[in-house]
Amino acid sequence: MTKKNRSRAIVAAIFCALFLVWVFVLFSYRNTAHEFFPDSIFEIYEVTDASMGGNSTAVLDFSDSTLGVEINVRSGVAYPAVGVGFNLRSVNNRPVDYFDFSKYDSLEIVLATKRMNSVSVRVMTDDPVYTRAGFRETLRPVVYNVSATRSFESVKFPVTGFRTAVWWIAAMGMEKDDGLTHLHRSVLLEITNGDGVMRGIPDEINVKKVRVWGINRDLEKAMYAILLLMAVTFVLIETGVLKRRMDGNSRK
């Protein structure tokens, strides 16, 4: 093997080694996930309709493996929401920035209920136009309704499936849904009673897992940029080697 061929072989070997490292990093770290329960770092609280003038009740009862809430939805509010929530701006009792749901693709919840056949999973987001500081009812509720049974079942749905609650659109004086969710400005995640819940009849929501997951788009973009840089560098080196070889042949 000539010196030039040896140099090309070394360059090719280095590129192959770097490519294998690239593949390992991409497929090891491209997926991202966050678990809200059972490994929760956020403050957990009871959701009631008190801020809307209602008198429905919610009582938390949870262990390390199950998050339970006993609810009683009463009359007095047109659209009552009672259940359990996660304060996304309080981590270990310390204030943090917004939670960005838009970075994830899917949400999974493992739950069971005592009577109701559906629950609402809703994210309360800080709308830069309509939300007013100190007025919880002005947070934009984006909702996804899921089915529920008496036994624990896993329900998965796309984060893009969240839609703004119709009652909030009317309350804000909007003529129609503007299609916005502001999931990158998420403040609260709540699991509440679904439509058709029986008022005045005690019920329960029990949760074993809540998590979101998806592809880390920022990492993916960076990794493909690195791959492009590696490829361009390899081509330039190979082109330089070839050019030097041609120049050498022409001088002979």
Phi, psi and omega per residue, in radians:
M1 nan 2.235 3.137
T2 -1.253 2.925 -3.132
K3 -1.096 -0.691 -3.128
K4 -1.166 -0.748 3.117
N5 -1.138 -0.622 3.108
R6 -1.125 -0.701 3.119
S7 -1.117 -0.739 3.121
R8 -1.123 -0.673 3.137
A9 -1.145 -0.678 3.124
I10 -1.144 -0.764 3.119
V11 -1.072 -0.774 3.138
A12 -1.105 -0.699 3.132
A13 -1.138 -0.717 3.112
I14 -1.110 -0.755 3.130
F15 -1.083 -0.767 3.132
C16 -1.080 -0.715 3.124
A17 -1.125 -0.759 3.113
L18 -1.132 -0.642 3.128
F19 -1.148 -0.699 3.105
L20 -1.117 -0.697 3.069
V21 -1.104 -0.724 3.119
W22 -1.030 -0.828 3.139
V23 -1.071 -0.750 -3.135
F24 -1.076 -0.830 -3.117
V25 -1.119 -0.779 -3.102
L26 -1.044 -0.873 -3.049
F27 -1.433 -0.207 3.075
S28 -1.520 -0.525 -2.994
Y29 -2.163 0.030 -3.092
R30 -1.248 -0.462 3.117
N31 -1.505 2.393 3.123
T32 -2.219 2.567 -3.110
A33 -2.641 2.751 3.047
H34 -2.504 2.319 -3.137
E35 -1.864 2.191 3.104
F36 -1.576 -0.515 3.081
F37 -2.744 2.425 0.213
P38 -1.455 -0.291 -3.123
D39 -1.567 1.332 -3.062
S40 -1.696 2.359 3.023
I41 -1.851 -0.107 -3.109
F42 -1.618 2.687 3.065
E43 -1.150 2.297 3.113
I44 -1.811 2.391 -3.060
Y45 -2.507 2.880 3.088
E46 -1.492 2.383 3.096
V47 -1.765 2.182 3.046
T48 -2.297 3.063 3.121
D49 -1.762 0.376 -3.090
A50 -1.048 -0.661 -3.117
S51 -1.178 -0.292 3.115
M52 -1.748 0.080 3.130
G53 1.616 0.174 -3.131
G54 -1.600 3.023 3.137
N55 -2.265 0.480 3.054
S56 -1.215 2.733 -3.065
T57 -2.149 2.687 3.066
A58 -2.533 2.317 -3.137
V59 -2.238 2.086 -3.136
L60 -1.345 2.500 3.067
D61 -2.646 1.654 -3.058
F62 -2.356 2.735 3.108
S63 -2.119 -2.921 3.134
D64 -1.179 -0.441 -3.039
S65 -1.929 -0.331 -3.092
T66 -2.367 2.293 3.071
L67 -1.833 1.926 -3.092
G68 -2.024 2.613 3.067
V69 -2.510 2.183 3.067
E70 -1.577 2.188 -3.069
I71 -2.150 2.702 3.026
N72 -2.487 1.832 -3.107
V73 -1.518 2.106 -3.105
R74 -1.967 2.848 3.110
S75 -1.216 2.807 3.119
G76 2.266 -0.364 3.123
V77 -2.283 2.395 -3.089
A78 -1.137 -0.697 -3.093
Y79 -2.241 1.310 -3.105
P80 -1.233 2.520 3.061
A81 -2.365 2.002 -3.061
V82 -2.326 2.333 -3.139
G83 2.961 -2.310 -3.082
V84 -2.324 2.580 -3.109
G85 -2.418 2.870 3.077
F86 -2.110 2.152 3.104
N87 -1.412 1.800 -3.038
L88 -1.305 -0.097 3.123
R89 -1.919 0.330 3.094
S90 -2.406 1.797 3.122
V91 -1.877 2.029 -3.093
N92 0.896 0.748 3.114
N93 1.139 0.371 3.057
R94 -2.063 2.386 -3.132
P95 -1.182 2.446 3.113
V96 -2.357 3.034 -3.135
D97 -1.334 3.099 3.141
Y98 -0.998 2.641 2.997
F99 -1.578 2.351 -3.074
D100 -1.790 1.657 3.109
F101 -1.243 -0.388 -3.087
S102 -1.164 -0.235 3.112
K103 -1.370 -0.154 -3.058
Y104 -2.014 2.797 -3.097
D105 -1.758 -0.674 -2.999
S106 -2.417 2.744 3.065
L107 -2.212 2.418 3.094
E108 -2.146 2.402 3.042
I109 -2.365 2.290 3.062
V110 -1.855 2.007 -3.016
L111 -2.592 2.923 3.037
A112 -2.595 2.703 3.101
T113 -2.233 2.913 3.132
K114 -1.495 -0.732 -3.102
R115 -2.315 -0.795 -3.006
M116 -1.137 2.655 -3.077
N117 -1.747 -0.030 3.096
S118 -2.705 2.723 3.028
V119 -2.294 2.798 3.101
S120 -1.865 2.206 2.990
V121 -1.752 2.094 -3.086
R122 -2.349 2.543 3.074
V123 -1.979 2.231 3.095
M124 -1.662 2.060 -3.086
T125 -1.965 2.689 3.141
D126 -1.515 1.769 -3.139
D127 -1.382 2.124 -3.086
P128 -1.127 -0.277 -3.134
V129 -1.727 -0.825 -2.965
Y130 -1.741 -0.449 -3.080
T131 -1.307 2.333 3.089
R132 -2.028 2.365 -3.116
A133 -1.025 2.287 3.114
G134 1.530 -0.077 3.133
F135 -2.046 1.630 -3.054
R136 -1.003 -0.621 -3.075
E137 -1.166 -0.213 3.118
T138 -1.599 -0.115 3.007
L139 -1.095 2.456 -3.111
R140 -1.394 2.049 3.101
P141 -1.551 2.010 3.037
V142 -1.829 2.225 -2.856
V143 -2.165 2.580 2.963
Y144 -2.417 2.143 -3.133
N145 -1.594 2.328 3.136
V146 -2.176 2.661 3.119
S147 -1.318 2.707 -3.137
A148 -2.475 2.577 3.111
T149 -2.294 -3.123 -3.118
R150 -1.320 -0.340 3.120
S151 -1.916 2.718 -3.084
F152 -1.164 2.263 3.091
E153 -2.400 2.590 3.095
S154 -1.573 2.241 3.101
V155 -2.113 2.237 3.135
K156 -2.146 2.491 3.104
F157 -2.674 2.739 -3.116
P158 -1.299 2.479 3.112
V159 -1.078 -0.509 3.118
T160 -1.201 -0.145 3.131
G161 -1.383 -0.192 3.122
F162 -1.113 2.378 3.108
R163 -2.317 2.566 3.134
T164 -1.145 2.355 3.137
A165 -1.065 2.380 -3.086
V166 -1.072 -0.705 -3.088
W167 -1.108 -0.583 -3.138
W168 -1.233 -0.668 3.106
I169 -1.014 -0.773 3.121
A170 -1.183 -0.718 -3.102
A171 -1.125 -0.533 -3.139
M172 -1.482 -0.018 3.121
G173 1.344 0.355 3.129
M174 -1.433 2.449 -3.141
E175 -1.258 -0.580 3.127
K176 -2.744 2.957 3.120
D177 -1.137 2.207 3.132
D178 -1.442 -0.043 3.090
G179 1.383 0.028 -3.121
L180 -1.567 2.670 3.084
T181 -2.238 -0.490 -3.107
H182 0.955 0.716 -3.134
L183 -1.111 -0.319 3.085
H184 -1.337 -0.107 3.121
R185 -2.111 0.778 -3.079
S186 -1.303 2.378 -3.101
V187 -1.957 -0.740 -3.080
L188 -2.380 2.575 2.963
L189 -2.098 2.170 -3.050
E190 -2.284 2.521 3.054
I191 -2.074 1.968 -3.006
T192 -2.263 3.087 3.108
N193 -1.022 2.579 3.086
G194 -1.562 -3.085 3.108
D195 -1.171 2.588 3.074
G196 1.394 0.227 3.105
V197 -1.133 2.500 -3.124
M198 -1.378 2.148 -3.090
R199 -1.397 2.404 3.136
G200 1.446 -0.044 3.138
I201 -1.877 2.086 3.140
P202 -1.007 2.476 3.129
D203 -2.489 3.045 -3.133
E204 -2.460 2.554 2.952
I205 -2.132 2.159 3.130
N206 -2.114 2.273 -3.042
V207 -2.169 2.331 3.082
K208 -1.858 -0.441 -3.133
K209 -2.712 2.458 2.981
V210 -2.445 2.158 3.139
R211 -2.680 2.767 3.016
V212 -2.182 2.658 3.105
W213 -2.683 2.871 3.138
G214 3.096 -2.885 3.132
I215 -1.759 2.338 3.107
N216 -1.301 1.658 -3.053
R217 -1.121 -0.658 -3.125
D218 -1.110 -0.787 3.109
L219 -1.118 -0.732 -3.117
E220 -1.052 -0.787 3.116
K221 -1.088 -0.758 -3.135
A222 -1.110 -0.712 -3.112
M223 -1.171 -0.687 3.119
Y224 -1.230 -0.544 3.049
A225 -1.143 -0.712 3.098
I226 -1.119 -0.724 3.123
L227 -1.082 -0.739 3.111
L228 -1.080 -0.736 3.116
L229 -1.100 -0.724 3.104
M230 -1.080 -0.772 -3.113
A231 -1.129 -0.768 3.128
V232 -1.091 -0.753 3.124
T233 -1.067 -0.756 3.137
F234 -1.099 -0.769 3.140
V235 -1.104 -0.751 3.139
L236 -1.100 -0.728 3.115
I237 -1.117 -0.793 3.136
E238 -1.112 -0.700 3.121
T239 -1.112 -0.710 3.114
G240 -1.122 -0.728 3.116
V241 -1.106 -0.776 -3.136
L242 -1.117 -0.723 -3.141
K243 -1.105 -0.748 3.129
R244 -1.109 -0.637 3.129
R245 -1.158 -0.738 3.140
M246 -1.148 -0.689 3.110
D247 -1.116 -0.672 3.131
G248 -1.150 -0.697 3.127
N249 -1.168 -0.631 -3.105
S250 -1.230 -0.439 -3.134
R251 -1.421 -0.304 -3.101
K252 -1.300 nan nan
